[in-house]
Amino acid sequence: MLILQRRKWQSLSINNNIKLTIVDTGADWVKLAIDAPKEIPILRTELVEAAAENQEASRTVSREVLDKILKQR
């Protein structure tokens, strides 16, 4: 992991096609502006993790339902 220090309105570039700019900061938060091509998905990590948990829960439920159906036969 690379850790960089930036000030408000300073930027950093990733792979010549993504630019991150510090727009504002607070005591325990940072507001970022992200300029990237539309085909690059940008998601908050907590949403990605929640989706993965929901998908795993769906698989578990599906397995449980399938097991019940098979036991009834």
CHARMM internal coordinates of N, CA and C (Angstrom, degrees):
IC EDIT
DIST 1 N 1 CA 1.4449
DIST 1 CA 1 C 1.5162
ANGL 1 N 1 CA 1 C 108.53
DIST 1 C 2 N 1.2957
ANGL 1 CA 1 C 2 N 115.40
DIHE 1 N 1 CA 1 C 2 N 132.51
DIST 2 N 2 CA 1.4558
ANGL 1 C 2 N 2 CA 122.23
DIHE 1 CA 1 C 2 N 2 CA 176.92
DIST 2 CA 2 C 1.5233
ANGL 2 N 2 CA 2 C 108.42
DIHE 1 C 2 N 2 CA 2 C -97.59
DIST 2 C 3 N 1.3008
ANGL 2 CA 2 C 3 N 118.27
DIHE 2 N 2 CA 2 C 3 N 129.29
DIST 3 N 3 CA 1.4631
ANGL 2 C 3 N 3 CA 123.02
DIHE 2 CA 2 C 3 N 3 CA 178.01
DIST 3 CA 3 C 1.5176
ANGL 3 N 3 CA 3 C 108.28
DIHE 2 C 3 N 3 CA 3 C -115.14
DIST 3 C 4 N 1.3289
ANGL 3 CA 3 C 4 N 115.79
DIHE 3 N 3 CA 3 C 4 N 123.78
DIST 4 N 4 CA 1.4556
ANGL 3 C 4 N 4 CA 121.92
DIHE 3 CA 3 C 4 N 4 CA -178.89
DIST 4 CA 4 C 1.5176
ANGL 4 N 4 CA 4 C 109.66
DIHE 3 C 4 N 4 CA 4 C -122.09
DIST 4 C 5 N 1.2975
ANGL 4 CA 4 C 5 N 115.66
DIHE 4 N 4 CA 4 C 5 N 150.43
DIST 5 N 5 CA 1.4558
ANGL 4 C 5 N 5 CA 120.55
DIHE 4 CA 4 C 5 N 5 CA 174.23
DIST 5 CA 5 C 1.5179
ANGL 5 N 5 CA 5 C 108.26
DIHE 4 C 5 N 5 CA 5 C -106.99
DIST 5 C 6 N 1.3182
ANGL 5 CA 5 C 6 N 116.94
DIHE 5 N 5 CA 5 C 6 N 128.60
DIST 6 N 6 CA 1.4492
ANGL 5 C 6 N 6 CA 122.87
DIHE 5 CA 5 C 6 N 6 CA 179.45
DIST 6 CA 6 C 1.5296
ANGL 6 N 6 CA 6 C 108.27
DIHE 5 C 6 N 6 CA 6 C -132.01
DIST 6 C 7 N 1.2992
ANGL 6 CA 6 C 7 N 117.10
DIHE 6 N 6 CA 6 C 7 N 153.29
DIST 7 N 7 CA 1.4581
ANGL 6 C 7 N 7 CA 122.64
DIHE 6 CA 6 C 7 N 7 CA 175.73
DIST 7 CA 7 C 1.5256
ANGL 7 N 7 CA 7 C 108.83
DIHE 6 C 7 N 7 CA 7 C -104.23
DIST 7 C 8 N 1.3161
ANGL 7 CA 7 C 8 N 115.80
DIHE 7 N 7 CA 7 C 8 N 167.97
DIST 8 N 8 CA 1.4477
ANGL 7 C 8 N 8 CA 121.19
DIHE 7 CA 7 C 8 N 8 CA 179.55
DIST 8 CA 8 C 1.5327
ANGL 8 N 8 CA 8 C 110.14
DIHE 7 C 8 N 8 CA 8 C -53.63
DIST 8 C 9 N 1.3260
ANGL 8 CA 8 C 9 N 115.27
DIHE 8 N 8 CA 8 C 9 N 132.97
DIST 9 N 9 CA 1.4659
ANGL 8 C 9 N 9 CA 126.92
DIHE 8 CA 8 C 9 N 9 CA -179.37
DIST 9 CA 9 C 1.5217
ANGL 9 N 9 CA 9 C 114.00
DIHE 8 C 9 N 9 CA 9 C 72.42
DIST 9 C 10 N 1.3331
ANGL 9 CA 9 C 10 N 118.35
DIHE 9 N 9 CA 9 C 10 N 5.74
DIST 10 N 10 CA 1.4592
ANGL 9 C 10 N 10 CA 120.22
DIHE 9 CA 9 C 10 N 10 CA 170.82
DIST 10 CA 10 C 1.5265
ANGL 10 N 10 CA 10 C 108.19
DIHE 9 C 10 N 10 CA 10 C -86.82
DIST 10 C 11 N 1.3214
ANGL 10 CA 10 C 11 N 115.91
DIHE 10 N 10 CA 10 C 11 N 155.31
DIST 11 N 11 CA 1.4646
ANGL 10 C 11 N 11 CA 121.42
DIHE 10 CA 10 C 11 N 11 CA -175.02
DIST 11 CA 11 C 1.5160
ANGL 11 N 11 CA 11 C 111.06
DIHE 10 C 11 N 11 CA 11 C -126.98
DIST 11 C 12 N 1.3111
ANGL 11 CA 11 C 12 N 114.26
DIHE 11 N 11 CA 11 C 12 N 169.86
DIST 12 N 12 CA 1.4596
ANGL 11 C 12 N 12 CA 121.34
DIHE 11 CA 11 C 12 N 12 CA 167.42
DIST 12 CA 12 C 1.5095
ANGL 12 N 12 CA 12 C 107.53
DIHE 11 C 12 N 12 CA 12 C -143.04
DIST 12 C 13 N 1.3053
ANGL 12 CA 12 C 13 N 116.00
DIHE 12 N 12 CA 12 C 13 N 151.81
DIST 13 N 13 CA 1.4623
ANGL 12 C 13 N 13 CA 122.12
DIHE 12 CA 12 C 13 N 13 CA -177.22
DIST 13 CA 13 C 1.5135
ANGL 13 N 13 CA 13 C 110.07
DIHE 12 C 13 N 13 CA 13 C -114.11
DIST 13 C 14 N 1.3178
ANGL 13 CA 13 C 14 N 114.63
DIHE 13 N 13 CA 13 C 14 N 143.84
DIST 14 N 14 CA 1.4617
ANGL 13 C 14 N 14 CA 121.57
DIHE 13 CA 13 C 14 N 14 CA 177.17
DIST 14 CA 14 C 1.5218
ANGL 14 N 14 CA 14 C 107.48
DIHE 13 C 14 N 14 CA 14 C -125.07
DIST 14 C 15 N 1.3126
ANGL 14 CA 14 C 15 N 116.28
DIHE 14 N 14 CA 14 C 15 N 119.76
DIST 15 N 15 CA 1.4671
ANGL 14 C 15 N 15 CA 122.73
DIHE 14 CA 14 C 15 N 15 CA 174.17
DIST 15 CA 15 C 1.5305
ANGL 15 N 15 CA 15 C 113.50
DIHE 14 C 15 N 15 CA 15 C 56.82
DIST 15 C 16 N 1.2847
ANGL 15 CA 15 C 16 N 118.54
DIHE 15 N 15 CA 15 C 16 N 30.07
DIST 16 N 16 CA 1.4656
ANGL 15 C 16 N 16 CA 124.15
DIHE 15 CA 15 C 16 N 16 CA 176.84
DIST 16 CA 16 C 1.5262
ANGL 16 N 16 CA 16 C 115.04
DIHE 15 C 16 N 16 CA 16 C 60.12
DIST 16 C 17 N 1.3435
ANGL 16 CA 16 C 17 N 119.29
DIHE 16 N 16 CA 16 C 17 N 3.63
DIST 17 N 17 CA 1.4586
ANGL 16 C 17 N 17 CA 118.84
DIHE 16 CA 16 C 17 N 17 CA 179.24
DIST 17 CA 17 C 1.5364
ANGL 17 N 17 CA 17 C 113.13
DIHE 16 C 17 N 17 CA 17 C -132.60
DIST 17 C 18 N 1.3298
ANGL 17 CA 17 C 18 N 116.72
DIHE 17 N 17 CA 17 C 18 N 3.07
DIST 18 N 18 CA 1.4627
ANGL 17 C 18 N 18 CA 121.35
DIHE 17 CA 17 C 18 N 18 CA 176.43
DIST 18 CA 18 C 1.5169
ANGL 18 N 18 CA 18 C 108.00
DIHE 17 C 18 N 18 CA 18 C -128.39
DIST 18 C 19 N 1.3141
ANGL 18 CA 18 C 19 N 115.51
DIHE 18 N 18 CA 18 C 19 N 130.56
DIST 19 N 19 CA 1.4619
ANGL 18 C 19 N 19 CA 120.34
DIHE 18 CA 18 C 19 N 19 CA 179.33
DIST 19 CA 19 C 1.5310
ANGL 19 N 19 CA 19 C 108.99
DIHE 18 C 19 N 19 CA 19 C -126.67
DIST 19 C 20 N 1.3352
ANGL 19 CA 19 C 20 N 116.63
DIHE 19 N 19 CA 19 C 20 N 126.17
DIST 20 N 20 CA 1.4590
ANGL 19 C 20 N 20 CA 123.47
DIHE 19 CA 19 C 20 N 20 CA 176.03
DIST 20 CA 20 C 1.5204
ANGL 20 N 20 CA 20 C 108.15
DIHE 19 C 20 N 20 CA 20 C -108.05
DIST 20 C 21 N 1.3227
ANGL 20 CA 20 C 21 N 116.38
DIHE 20 N 20 CA 20 C 21 N 129.70
DIST 21 N 21 CA 1.4607
ANGL 20 C 21 N 21 CA 121.31
DIHE 20 CA 20 C 21 N 21 CA 179.12
DIST 21 CA 21 C 1.5198
ANGL 21 N 21 CA 21 C 108.99
DIHE 20 C 21 N 21 CA 21 C -125.21
DIST 21 C 22 N 1.3263
ANGL 21 CA 21 C 22 N 116.93
DIHE 21 N 21 CA 21 C 22 N 133.27
DIST 22 N 22 CA 1.4540
ANGL 21 C 22 N 22 CA 121.72
DIHE 21 CA 21 C 22 N 22 CA 175.00
DIST 22 CA 22 C 1.5218
ANGL 22 N 22 CA 22 C 107.12
DIHE 21 C 22 N 22 CA 22 C -77.84
DIST 22 C 23 N 1.3299
ANGL 22 CA 22 C 23 N 116.91
DIHE 22 N 22 CA 22 C 23 N 115.84
DIST 23 N 23 CA 1.4526
ANGL 22 C 23 N 23 CA 121.73
DIHE 22 CA 22 C 23 N 23 CA -176.87
DIST 23 CA 23 C 1.5289
ANGL 23 N 23 CA 23 C 111.40
DIHE 22 C 23 N 23 CA 23 C -94.15
DIST 23 C 24 N 1.3343
ANGL 23 CA 23 C 24 N 115.82
DIHE 23 N 23 CA 23 C 24 N -39.25
DIST 24 N 24 CA 1.4585
ANGL 23 C 24 N 24 CA 119.75
DIHE 23 CA 23 C 24 N 24 CA -178.02
DIST 24 CA 24 C 1.5250
ANGL 24 N 24 CA 24 C 108.52
DIHE 23 C 24 N 24 CA 24 C -159.15
DIST 24 C 25 N 1.3137
ANGL 24 CA 24 C 25 N 116.37
DIHE 24 N 24 CA 24 C 25 N 157.13
DIST 25 N 25 CA 1.4668
ANGL 24 C 25 N 25 CA 121.31
DIHE 24 CA 24 C 25 N 25 CA 177.82
DIST 25 CA 25 C 1.5169
ANGL 25 N 25 CA 25 C 109.41
DIHE 24 C 25 N 25 CA 25 C -138.52
DIST 25 C 26 N 1.3142
ANGL 25 CA 25 C 26 N 114.83
DIHE 25 N 25 CA 25 C 26 N 154.53
DIST 26 N 26 CA 1.4501
ANGL 25 C 26 N 26 CA 122.11
DIHE 25 CA 25 C 26 N 26 CA 175.03
DIST 26 CA 26 C 1.5156
ANGL 26 N 26 CA 26 C 108.63
DIHE 25 C 26 N 26 CA 26 C -133.87
DIST 26 C 27 N 1.3021
ANGL 26 CA 26 C 27 N 115.84
DIHE 26 N 26 CA 26 C 27 N -170.84
DIST 27 N 27 CA 1.4691
ANGL 26 C 27 N 27 CA 120.35
DIHE 26 CA 26 C 27 N 27 CA -178.30
DIST 27 CA 27 C 1.5272
ANGL 27 N 27 CA 27 C 111.77
DIHE 26 C 27 N 27 CA 27 C -61.27
DIST 27 C 28 N 1.3346
ANGL 27 CA 27 C 28 N 116.93
DIHE 27 N 27 CA 27 C 28 N -38.47
DIST 28 N 28 CA 1.4705
ANGL 27 C 28 N 28 CA 119.38
DIHE 27 CA 27 C 28 N 28 CA -177.76
DIST 28 CA 28 C 1.5288
ANGL 28 N 28 CA 28 C 112.47
DIHE 27 C 28 N 28 CA 28 C -137.29
DIST 28 C 29 N 1.3257
ANGL 28 CA 28 C 29 N 117.54
DIHE 28 N 28 CA 28 C 29 N 29.99
DIST 29 N 29 CA 1.4593
ANGL 28 C 29 N 29 CA 121.09
DIHE 28 CA 28 C 29 N 29 CA 178.39
DIST 29 CA 29 C 1.5309
ANGL 29 N 29 CA 29 C 111.00
DIHE 28 C 29 N 29 CA 29 C -152.10
DIST 29 C 30 N 1.3257
ANGL 29 CA 29 C 30 N 114.65
DIHE 29 N 29 CA 29 C 30 N 161.78
DIST 30 N 30 CA 1.4670
ANGL 29 C 30 N 30 CA 122.58
DIHE 29 CA 29 C 30 N 30 CA 177.44
DIST 30 CA 30 C 1.5199
ANGL 30 N 30 CA 30 C 107.06
DIHE 29 C 30 N 30 CA 30 C -137.77
DIST 30 C 31 N 1.3137
ANGL 30 CA 30 C 31 N 116.93
DIHE 30 N 30 CA 30 C 31 N 137.51
DIST 31 N 31 CA 1.4651
ANGL 30 C 31 N 31 CA 121.22
DIHE 30 CA 30 C 31 N 31 CA 175.33
DIST 31 CA 31 C 1.5253
ANGL 31 N 31 CA 31 C 106.99
DIHE 30 C 31 N 31 CA 31 C -106.09
DIST 31 C 32 N 1.3393
ANGL 31 CA 31 C 32 N 115.66
DIHE 31 N 31 CA 31 C 32 N 124.24
DIST 32 N 32 CA 1.4589
ANGL 31 C 32 N 32 CA 122.49
DIHE 31 CA 31 C 32 N 32 CA -177.86
DIST 32 CA 32 C 1.5205
ANGL 32 N 32 CA 32 C 110.76
DIHE 31 C 32 N 32 CA 32 C -111.28
DIST 32 C 33 N 1.3107
ANGL 32 CA 32 C 33 N 116.24
DIHE 32 N 32 CA 32 C 33 N 144.30
DIST 33 N 33 CA 1.4606
ANGL 32 C 33 N 33 CA 122.31
DIHE 32 CA 32 C 33 N 33 CA 166.92
DIST 33 CA 33 C 1.5204
ANGL 33 N 33 CA 33 C 106.16
DIHE 32 C 33 N 33 CA 33 C -106.65
DIST 33 C 34 N 1.3175
ANGL 33 CA 33 C 34 N 116.12
DIHE 33 N 33 CA 33 C 34 N 130.27
DIST 34 N 34 CA 1.4620
ANGL 33 C 34 N 34 CA 121.22
DIHE 33 CA 33 C 34 N 34 CA -177.87
DIST 34 CA 34 C 1.5180
ANGL 34 N 34 CA 34 C 108.50
DIHE 33 C 34 N 34 CA 34 C -118.73
DIST 34 C 35 N 1.3106
ANGL 34 CA 34 C 35 N 115.56
DIHE 34 N 34 CA 34 C 35 N 121.01
DIST 35 N 35 CA 1.4573
ANGL 34 C 35 N 35 CA 121.55
DIHE 34 CA 34 C 35 N 35 CA 177.01
DIST 35 CA 35 C 1.5278
ANGL 35 N 35 CA 35 C 106.89
DIHE 34 C 35 N 35 CA 35 C -111.42
DIST 35 C 36 N 1.3358
ANGL 35 CA 35 C 36 N 115.39
DIHE 35 N 35 CA 35 C 36 N 109.50
DIST 36 N 36 CA 1.4633
ANGL 35 C 36 N 36 CA 120.30
DIHE 35 CA 35 C 36 N 36 CA -176.57
DIST 36 CA 36 C 1.5234
ANGL 36 N 36 CA 36 C 108.82
DIHE 35 C 36 N 36 CA 36 C -145.60
DIST 36 C 37 N 1.3254
ANGL 36 CA 36 C 37 N 117.38
DIHE 36 N 36 CA 36 C 37 N 158.72
DIST 37 N 37 CA 1.4643
ANGL 36 C 37 N 37 CA 120.09
DIHE 36 CA 36 C 37 N 37 CA 175.96
DIST 37 CA 37 C 1.5294
ANGL 37 N 37 CA 37 C 110.93
DIHE 36 C 37 N 37 CA 37 C -59.28
DIST 37 C 38 N 1.3235
ANGL 37 CA 37 C 38 N 116.47
DIHE 37 N 37 CA 37 C 38 N 147.95
DIST 38 N 38 CA 1.4674
ANGL 37 C 38 N 38 CA 121.06
DIHE 37 CA 37 C 38 N 38 CA -177.25
DIST 38 CA 38 C 1.5212
ANGL 38 N 38 CA 38 C 113.28
DIHE 37 C 38 N 38 CA 38 C -60.43
DIST 38 C 39 N 1.3184
ANGL 38 CA 38 C 39 N 117.88
DIHE 38 N 38 CA 38 C 39 N -27.91
DIST 39 N 39 CA 1.4695
ANGL 38 C 39 N 39 CA 120.11
DIHE 38 CA 38 C 39 N 39 CA -177.23
DIST 39 CA 39 C 1.5326
ANGL 39 N 39 CA 39 C 113.11
DIHE 38 C 39 N 39 CA 39 C -76.71
DIST 39 C 40 N 1.3170
ANGL 39 CA 39 C 40 N 117.40
DIHE 39 N 39 CA 39 C 40 N -7.38
DIST 40 N 40 CA 1.4558
ANGL 39 C 40 N 40 CA 120.99
DIHE 39 CA 39 C 40 N 40 CA 178.01
DIST 40 CA 40 C 1.5228
ANGL 40 N 40 CA 40 C 108.48
DIHE 39 C 40 N 40 CA 40 C -93.74
DIST 40 C 41 N 1.3468
ANGL 40 CA 40 C 41 N 117.44
DIHE 40 N 40 CA 40 C 41 N 114.17
DIST 41 N 41 CA 1.4644
ANGL 40 C 41 N 41 CA 119.13
DIHE 40 CA 40 C 41 N 41 CA 180.00
DIST 41 CA 41 C 1.5297
ANGL 41 N 41 CA 41 C 111.10
DIHE 40 C 41 N 41 CA 41 C -71.37
DIST 41 C 42 N 1.3160
ANGL 41 CA 41 C 42 N 115.63
DIHE 41 N 41 CA 41 C 42 N 137.18
DIST 42 N 42 CA 1.4591
ANGL 41 C 42 N 42 CA 121.52
DIHE 41 CA 41 C 42 N 42 CA 177.41
DIST 42 CA 42 C 1.5188
ANGL 42 N 42 CA 42 C 106.71
DIHE 41 C 42 N 42 CA 42 C -125.69
DIST 42 C 43 N 1.3203
ANGL 42 CA 42 C 43 N 116.83
DIHE 42 N 42 CA 42 C 43 N 111.82
DIST 43 N 43 CA 1.4523
ANGL 42 C 43 N 43 CA 122.38
DIHE 42 CA 42 C 43 N 43 CA -176.84
DIST 43 CA 43 C 1.5203
ANGL 43 N 43 CA 43 C 110.31
DIHE 42 C 43 N 43 CA 43 C -129.69
DIST 43 C 44 N 1.3293
ANGL 43 CA 43 C 44 N 115.68
DIHE 43 N 43 CA 43 C 44 N 145.90
DIST 44 N 44 CA 1.4668
ANGL 43 C 44 N 44 CA 119.73
DIHE 43 CA 43 C 44 N 44 CA 173.86
DIST 44 CA 44 C 1.5231
ANGL 44 N 44 CA 44 C 108.02
DIHE 43 C 44 N 44 CA 44 C -69.43
DIST 44 C 45 N 1.3140
ANGL 44 CA 44 C 45 N 116.76
DIHE 44 N 44 CA 44 C 45 N 138.06
DIST 45 N 45 CA 1.4593
ANGL 44 C 45 N 45 CA 122.10
DIHE 44 CA 44 C 45 N 45 CA -175.94
DIST 45 CA 45 C 1.5215
ANGL 45 N 45 CA 45 C 112.12
DIHE 44 C 45 N 45 CA 45 C -56.91
DIST 45 C 46 N 1.3437
ANGL 45 CA 45 C 46 N 117.85
DIHE 45 N 45 CA 45 C 46 N -39.62
DIST 46 N 46 CA 1.4624
ANGL 45 C 46 N 46 CA 118.94
DIHE 45 CA 45 C 46 N 46 CA -178.19
DIST 46 CA 46 C 1.5294
ANGL 46 N 46 CA 46 C 111.44
DIHE 45 C 46 N 46 CA 46 C -64.39
DIST 46 C 47 N 1.3267
ANGL 46 CA 46 C 47 N 118.45
DIHE 46 N 46 CA 46 C 47 N -28.74
DIST 47 N 47 CA 1.4615
ANGL 46 C 47 N 47 CA 120.62
DIHE 46 CA 46 C 47 N 47 CA 176.65
DIST 47 CA 47 C 1.5236
ANGL 47 N 47 CA 47 C 111.20
DIHE 46 C 47 N 47 CA 47 C -73.47
DIST 47 C 48 N 1.3159
ANGL 47 CA 47 C 48 N 116.53
DIHE 47 N 47 CA 47 C 48 N -39.55
DIST 48 N 48 CA 1.4657
ANGL 47 C 48 N 48 CA 120.86
DIHE 47 CA 47 C 48 N 48 CA 177.31
DIST 48 CA 48 C 1.5255
ANGL 48 N 48 CA 48 C 109.71
DIHE 47 C 48 N 48 CA 48 C -62.99
DIST 48 C 49 N 1.3434
ANGL 48 CA 48 C 49 N 117.00
DIHE 48 N 48 CA 48 C 49 N -44.22
DIST 49 N 49 CA 1.4630
ANGL 48 C 49 N 49 CA 121.14
DIHE 48 CA 48 C 49 N 49 CA 179.41
DIST 49 CA 49 C 1.5225
ANGL 49 N 49 CA 49 C 111.32
DIHE 48 C 49 N 49 CA 49 C -65.03
DIST 49 C 50 N 1.3272
ANGL 49 CA 49 C 50 N 117.59
DIHE 49 N 49 CA 49 C 50 N -41.68
DIST 50 N 50 CA 1.4728
ANGL 49 C 50 N 50 CA 120.89
DIHE 49 CA 49 C 50 N 50 CA 179.27
DIST 50 CA 50 C 1.5257
ANGL 50 N 50 CA 50 C 110.39
DIHE 49 C 50 N 50 CA 50 C -63.79
DIST 50 C 51 N 1.3266
ANGL 50 CA 50 C 51 N 117.00
DIHE 50 N 50 CA 50 C 51 N -41.28
DIST 51 N 51 CA 1.4611
ANGL 50 C 51 N 51 CA 120.62
DIHE 50 CA 50 C 51 N 51 CA 178.67
DIST 51 CA 51 C 1.5214
ANGL 51 N 51 CA 51 C 110.74
DIHE 50 C 51 N 51 CA 51 C -63.57
DIST 51 C 52 N 1.3230
ANGL 51 CA 51 C 52 N 117.00
DIHE 51 N 51 CA 51 C 52 N -40.55
DIST 52 N 52 CA 1.4710
ANGL 51 C 52 N 52 CA 120.72
DIHE 51 CA 51 C 52 N 52 CA 178.81
DIST 52 CA 52 C 1.5245
ANGL 52 N 52 CA 52 C 110.31
DIHE 51 C 52 N 52 CA 52 C -65.06
DIST 52 C 53 N 1.3405
ANGL 52 CA 52 C 53 N 117.30
DIHE 52 N 52 CA 52 C 53 N -40.91
DIST 53 N 53 CA 1.4671
ANGL 52 C 53 N 53 CA 120.80
DIHE 52 CA 52 C 53 N 53 CA 178.08
DIST 53 CA 53 C 1.5217
ANGL 53 N 53 CA 53 C 110.71
DIHE 52 C 53 N 53 CA 53 C -64.35
DIST 53 C 54 N 1.3428
ANGL 53 CA 53 C 54 N 116.82
DIHE 53 N 53 CA 53 C 54 N -42.82
DIST 54 N 54 CA 1.4609
ANGL 53 C 54 N 54 CA 120.45
DIHE 53 CA 53 C 54 N 54 CA 178.73
DIST 54 CA 54 C 1.5170
ANGL 54 N 54 CA 54 C 111.49
DIHE 53 C 54 N 54 CA 54 C -63.76
DIST 54 C 55 N 1.3287
ANGL 54 CA 54 C 55 N 115.67
DIHE 54 N 54 CA 54 C 55 N -39.78
DIST 55 N 55 CA 1.4649
ANGL 54 C 55 N 55 CA 119.64
DIHE 54 CA 54 C 55 N 55 CA 179.68
DIST 55 CA 55 C 1.5284
ANGL 55 N 55 CA 55 C 110.07
DIHE 54 C 55 N 55 CA 55 C -65.57
DIST 55 C 56 N 1.3175
ANGL 55 CA 55 C 56 N 117.45
DIHE 55 N 55 CA 55 C 56 N -41.30
DIST 56 N 56 CA 1.4658
ANGL 55 C 56 N 56 CA 121.37
DIHE 55 CA 55 C 56 N 56 CA 178.77
DIST 56 CA 56 C 1.5272
ANGL 56 N 56 CA 56 C 109.86
DIHE 55 C 56 N 56 CA 56 C -66.15
DIST 56 C 57 N 1.3199
ANGL 56 CA 56 C 57 N 117.12
DIHE 56 N 56 CA 56 C 57 N -41.20
DIST 57 N 57 CA 1.4628
ANGL 56 C 57 N 57 CA 120.75
DIHE 56 CA 56 C 57 N 57 CA 177.90
DIST 57 CA 57 C 1.5262
ANGL 57 N 57 CA 57 C 110.24
DIHE 56 C 57 N 57 CA 57 C -62.29
DIST 57 C 58 N 1.3234
ANGL 57 CA 57 C 58 N 117.10
DIHE 57 N 57 CA 57 C 58 N -39.88
DIST 58 N 58 CA 1.4613
ANGL 57 C 58 N 58 CA 121.02
DIHE 57 CA 57 C 58 N 58 CA 178.35
DIST 58 CA 58 C 1.5196
ANGL 58 N 58 CA 58 C 110.66
DIHE 57 C 58 N 58 CA 58 C -63.64
DIST 58 C 59 N 1.3135
ANGL 58 CA 58 C 59 N 116.72
DIHE 58 N 58 CA 58 C 59 N -41.00
DIST 59 N 59 CA 1.4668
ANGL 58 C 59 N 59 CA 120.14
DIHE 58 CA 58 C 59 N 59 CA 178.05
DIST 59 CA 59 C 1.5170
ANGL 59 N 59 CA 59 C 110.34
DIHE 58 C 59 N 59 CA 59 C -63.61
DIST 59 C 60 N 1.3277
ANGL 59 CA 59 C 60 N 117.35
DIHE 59 N 59 CA 59 C 60 N -42.09
DIST 60 N 60 CA 1.4579
ANGL 59 C 60 N 60 CA 121.57
DIHE 59 CA 59 C 60 N 60 CA -179.56
DIST 60 CA 60 C 1.5195
ANGL 60 N 60 CA 60 C 110.13
DIHE 59 C 60 N 60 CA 60 C -63.99
DIST 60 C 61 N 1.3120
ANGL 60 CA 60 C 61 N 116.65
DIHE 60 N 60 CA 60 C 61 N -46.03
DIST 61 N 61 CA 1.4593
ANGL 60 C 61 N 61 CA 120.46
DIHE 60 CA 60 C 61 N 61 CA 178.46
DIST 61 CA 61 C 1.5163
ANGL 61 N 61 CA 61 C 109.69
DIHE 60 C 61 N 61 CA 61 C -61.38
DIST 61 C 62 N 1.3041
ANGL 61 CA 61 C 62 N 117.14
DIHE 61 N 61 CA 61 C 62 N -44.07
DIST 62 N 62 CA 1.4610
ANGL 61 C 62 N 62 CA 120.64
DIHE 61 CA 61 C 62 N 62 CA -179.71
DIST 62 CA 62 C 1.5224
ANGL 62 N 62 CA 62 C 111.20
DIHE 61 C 62 N 62 CA 62 C -60.94
DIST 62 C 63 N 1.3243
ANGL 62 CA 62 C 63 N 117.06
DIHE 62 N 62 CA 62 C 63 N -41.53
DIST 63 N 63 CA 1.4630
ANGL 62 C 63 N 63 CA 120.61
DIHE 62 CA 62 C 63 N 63 CA 178.05
DIST 63 CA 63 C 1.5210
ANGL 63 N 63 CA 63 C 110.65
DIHE 62 C 63 N 63 CA 63 C -63.64
DIST 63 C 64 N 1.3349
ANGL 63 CA 63 C 64 N 116.58
DIHE 63 N 63 CA 63 C 64 N -42.21
DIST 64 N 64 CA 1.4636
ANGL 63 C 64 N 64 CA 120.63
DIHE 63 CA 63 C 64 N 64 CA 179.87
DIST 64 CA 64 C 1.5207
ANGL 64 N 64 CA 64 C 110.97
DIHE 63 C 64 N 64 CA 64 C -63.24
DIST 64 C 65 N 1.3254
ANGL 64 CA 64 C 65 N 116.68
DIHE 64 N 64 CA 64 C 65 N -43.71
DIST 65 N 65 CA 1.4601
ANGL 64 C 65 N 65 CA 121.03
DIHE 64 CA 64 C 65 N 65 CA 178.88
DIST 65 CA 65 C 1.5135
ANGL 65 N 65 CA 65 C 110.08
DIHE 64 C 65 N 65 CA 65 C -63.90
DIST 65 C 66 N 1.3163
ANGL 65 CA 65 C 66 N 117.32
DIHE 65 N 65 CA 65 C 66 N -44.10
DIST 66 N 66 CA 1.4597
ANGL 65 C 66 N 66 CA 121.60
DIHE 65 CA 65 C 66 N 66 CA 179.06
DIST 66 CA 66 C 1.5247
ANGL 66 N 66 CA 66 C 110.59
DIHE 65 C 66 N 66 CA 66 C -61.72
DIST 66 C 67 N 1.3212
ANGL 66 CA 66 C 67 N 117.68
DIHE 66 N 66 CA 66 C 67 N -43.80
DIST 67 N 67 CA 1.4621
ANGL 66 C 67 N 67 CA 121.42
DIHE 66 CA 66 C 67 N 67 CA 178.33
DIST 67 CA 67 C 1.5273
ANGL 67 N 67 CA 67 C 110.89
DIHE 66 C 67 N 67 CA 67 C -59.20
DIST 67 C 68 N 1.3382
ANGL 67 CA 67 C 68 N 116.82
DIHE 67 N 67 CA 67 C 68 N -43.62
DIST 68 N 68 CA 1.4766
ANGL 67 C 68 N 68 CA 120.52
DIHE 67 CA 67 C 68 N 68 CA 178.82
DIST 68 CA 68 C 1.5098
ANGL 68 N 68 CA 68 C 111.30
DIHE 67 C 68 N 68 CA 68 C -62.89
DIST 68 C 69 N 1.3191
ANGL 68 CA 68 C 69 N 116.87
DIHE 68 N 68 CA 68 C 69 N -42.53
DIST 69 N 69 CA 1.4618
ANGL 68 C 69 N 69 CA 120.67
DIHE 68 CA 68 C 69 N 69 CA 179.38
DIST 69 CA 69 C 1.5191
ANGL 69 N 69 CA 69 C 110.15
DIHE 68 C 69 N 69 CA 69 C -62.83
DIST 69 C 70 N 1.3137
ANGL 69 CA 69 C 70 N 117.06
DIHE 69 N 69 CA 69 C 70 N -44.24
DIST 70 N 70 CA 1.4629
ANGL 69 C 70 N 70 CA 120.46
DIHE 69 CA 69 C 70 N 70 CA -178.60
DIST 70 CA 70 C 1.5311
ANGL 70 N 70 CA 70 C 111.29
DIHE 69 C 70 N 70 CA 70 C -66.79
DIST 70 C 71 N 1.3113
ANGL 70 CA 70 C 71 N 117.25
DIHE 70 N 70 CA 70 C 71 N -34.36
DIST 71 N 71 CA 1.4734
ANGL 70 C 71 N 71 CA 120.50
DIHE 70 CA 70 C 71 N 71 CA 179.22
DIST 71 CA 71 C 1.5261
ANGL 71 N 71 CA 71 C 111.48
DIHE 70 C 71 N 71 CA 71 C -69.76
DIST 71 C 72 N 1.3348
ANGL 71 CA 71 C 72 N 117.03
DIHE 71 N 71 CA 71 C 72 N -29.05
DIST 72 N 72 CA 1.4559
ANGL 71 C 72 N 72 CA 121.28
DIHE 71 CA 71 C 72 N 72 CA -179.46
DIST 72 CA 72 C 1.5175
ANGL 72 N 72 CA 72 C 111.91
DIHE 71 C 72 N 72 CA 72 C -73.17
DIST 72 C 73 N 1.2982
ANGL 72 CA 72 C 73 N 118.47
DIHE 72 N 72 CA 72 C 73 N -19.23
DIST 73 N 73 CA 1.4739
ANGL 72 C 73 N 73 CA 121.82
DIHE 72 CA 72 C 73 N 73 CA -177.00
DIST 73 CA 73 C 1.4842
ANGL 73 N 73 CA 73 C 111.38
DIHE 72 C 73 N 73 CA 73 C -79.46
END
COOR INIT
IC SEED 1 N 1 CA 1 C
IC BUILD
